[in-house]
Amino acid sequence: MRRELRAAGITDPRLCADYAHCRELHARHGRTYYLATLTLPPQRRPAIHALYGFARWVDDVVDDLDGSVPPAARAAVLTRLDAELTAALSGGTSSEPVVRAVADTALRYGIGAELFAAFLRSMRMDLTVTGYATFADLRGYMYGSAAVIGLQVLPVLGTVVPLPRAAPHAAALGEAFQLTNFLRDVAEDLDRGRVYLPEDVLEQHGVDRDLLVWCRTRRRGDPRVRDALAHLVAVNRSGYREAEPGIAMLDPVSRPCVATAFTLYQGILDVIEAADFDVWSCRHTVPRRRRARVAVPAFGRAVLSRVAAARRTAGGAAPRTGGARIPGRS
């Protein structure tokens, strides 16, 4: 971590500790993302740790995994965090290490405050919304909870095209990652009283919440639920296809990172399909051996990309930039 922070030009002791805290959150809660991040040049990793750590930390506040904090109290925490983040993004400070780190990242990379506001709006929805009538409704939620994460990391990764051109693909990839999580975590989400599978799609296959609860209780599937999940996996894969052209738009040194996450997350869908869409008896993950088969070549490509970048710099080539700042969606 010290090497990453030095490479990023982060020297203030308290800020170093803040970023280290975010890195620990990232490593503990985001194994796939964290593994992919290790292929990035060291100077870009702290910002990714801060962005992921902030998102993970706020999500845990909302979920309250031990059930000890009522929704009203969690809403009050979100309101306080929103105010502290707003102040920190304007050059102020915060009592929270994660907020200090993510605000520093936003200021370094010109990440718009509206993207964080959209994220917090979706997090507030989780306090009261337990289901989504249509896929369009679900996508409205996923814009703030996932698409904006793709937009936030894009300036950190860098692009070889103007940022607004790459932005739709980054947003699509954020949504695709989250839909994969929803499909894998149907059972866990039901335990929290939420269903992130759109009701209109479920109804097309004769599925309602009661049937999902029946599957969860008995830890076994139903043909109707299987068909609905198969349909949504196909939708999810189309989202990955929409996102894929964006990988080539990234700075070459960042492509192995995103390509690794892109491949490994679709591997979760492969495992779900291989289990005949049984998401009830266990939480599916990509086997370690397969993760290694994807990650090891990615590290090799990352090293080659960094060598090529160093040669371009030594030869006087202009540095790659992303162009204009990405506007948030209103």
Long-range contacts (C-beta under 8 A, 24 or more apart in sequence): 3-42, 4-42, 4-43, 4-45, 4-46, 5-46, 7-41, 7-42, 7-43, 8-42, 8-43, 8-44, 8-45, 8-46, 8-47, 9-43, 10-46, 10-104, 14-100, 15-100, 15-101, 15-104, 17-97, 18-50, 18-97, 18-98, 18-100, 18-101, 18-104, 19-46, 19-49, 19-50, 19-101, 19-104, 21-53, 21-97, 21-98, 21-101, 22-46, 22-49, 22-50, 22-52, 22-53, 22-54, 22-97, 22-98, 22-101, 22-102, 23-49, 23-53, 24-53, 25-49, 25-52, 25-53, 25-56, 25-57, 25-98, 26-52, 26-53, 26-56, 29-56, 30-56, 32-261, 32-264, 32-265, 32-286, 32-291, 33-261, 35-260, 35-264, 35-291, 35-295, 36-257, 36-258, 36-260, 36-261, 36-264, 36-295, 36-298, 37-257, 38-299, 39-256, 39-257, 39-260, 39-295, 39-298, 39-299, 39-301, 39-302, 40-157, 40-253, 40-254, 40-257, 40-302, 41-253, 41-302, 41-306, 41-309, 44-156, 44-157, 44-158, 44-253, 44-254, 46-101, 46-105, 47-105, 47-108, 47-109, 47-153, 47-156, 48-153, 48-156, 49-101, 50-98, 50-101, 50-102, 50-104, 50-105, 51-102, 51-105, 51-149, 51-152, 51-153, 51-156, 52-149, 53-98, 53-101, 53-102, 54-98, 54-99, 54-101, 54-102, 55-119, 55-149, 57-98, 58-119, 58-120, 58-123, 59-123, 61-123, 62-123, 62-126, 62-127, 63-126, 63-192, 71-127, 71-128, 74-127, 75-124, 75-127, 78-120, 78-123, 78-124, 78-127, 81-120, 82-117, 82-120, 85-116, 85-120, 86-113, 89-113, 89-116, 105-156, 106-152, 109-155, 109-156, 110-155, 110-325, 111-152, 111-155, 112-325, 112-326, 112-327, 112-328, 114-327, 114-328, 115-148, 115-151, 115-152, 115-326, 115-328, 116-148, 116-152, 117-328, 118-143, 118-144, 118-148, 118-328, 118-329, 119-144, 119-145, 119-148, 119-149, 120-144, 126-194, 129-194, 130-193, 130-194, 130-195, 131-194, 131-195, 131-199, 131-209, 132-195, 132-196, 132-198, 132-199, 133-198, 133-199, 133-200, 134-198, 134-199, 134-200, 135-198, 135-200, 135-201, 135-235, 137-198, 138-196, 138-198, 139-175, 142-174, 142-175, 142-178, 142-179, 143-171, 143-175, 143-329, 145-178, 146-174, 146-175, 146-177, 146-178, 147-171, 147-172, 147-174, 147-175, 148-174, 148-328, 149-174, 150-174, 150-175, 151-326, 151-328, 154-322, 154-326, 155-322, 155-325, 155-326, 157-250, 157-251, 157-254, 157-257, 157-258, 158-250, 158-251, 158-253, 158-254, 158-320, 158-321, 158-322, 159-249, 159-250, 159-251, 159-320, 159-321, 159-322, 159-323, 160-249, 160-250, 160-251, 160-252, 160-320, 161-249, 161-323, 162-322, 162-323, 162-324, 163-322, 163-323, 163-324, 163-325, 163-326, 164-323, 164-324, 164-326, 164-327, 165-249, 165-323, 166-246, 166-249, 166-250, 166-322, 167-326, 168-246, 169-242, 169-243, 169-244, 169-245, 169-246, 169-247, 169-249, 170-243, 170-246, 172-239, 172-242, 172-243, 172-246, 173-239, 173-240, 173-243, 173-246, 173-258, 173-262, 175-239, 176-236, 176-239, 176-240, 176-242, 176-243, 176-265, 177-261, 177-265, 179-232, 179-235, 179-236, 179-239, 180-236, 180-265, 180-266, 180-268, 180-269, 183-229, 183-232, 183-233, 183-236, 183-269, 183-272, 183-279, 184-268, 184-272, 184-279, 184-283, 184-284, 185-279, 185-283, 186-212, 186-216, 186-229, 186-279, 186-280, 187-216, 187-279, 187-280, 187-283, 188-283, 190-216, 191-216, 197-228, 197-229, 197-232, 201-228, 201-231, 201-232, 201-235, 202-228, 204-228, 204-231, 205-231, 215-280, 216-280, 218-280, 219-280, 219-281, 220-278, 220-280, 220-281, 221-276, 221-277, 221-278, 221-279, 221-280, 225-277, 226-276, 226-277, 229-272, 229-277, 229-279, 230-273, 230-277, 233-269, 233-272, 233-273, 233-277, 236-269, 237-266, 237-269, 240-265, 240-266, 251-309, 251-320, 252-305, 252-308, 252-309, 253-302, 253-305, 253-306, 253-309, 255-301, 255-305, 256-298, 256-299, 256-301, 256-302, 256-305, 257-298, 257-302, 259-298, 260-294, 260-295, 260-298, 263-294, 264-290, 264-291, 264-294, 264-295, 267-291, 267-294
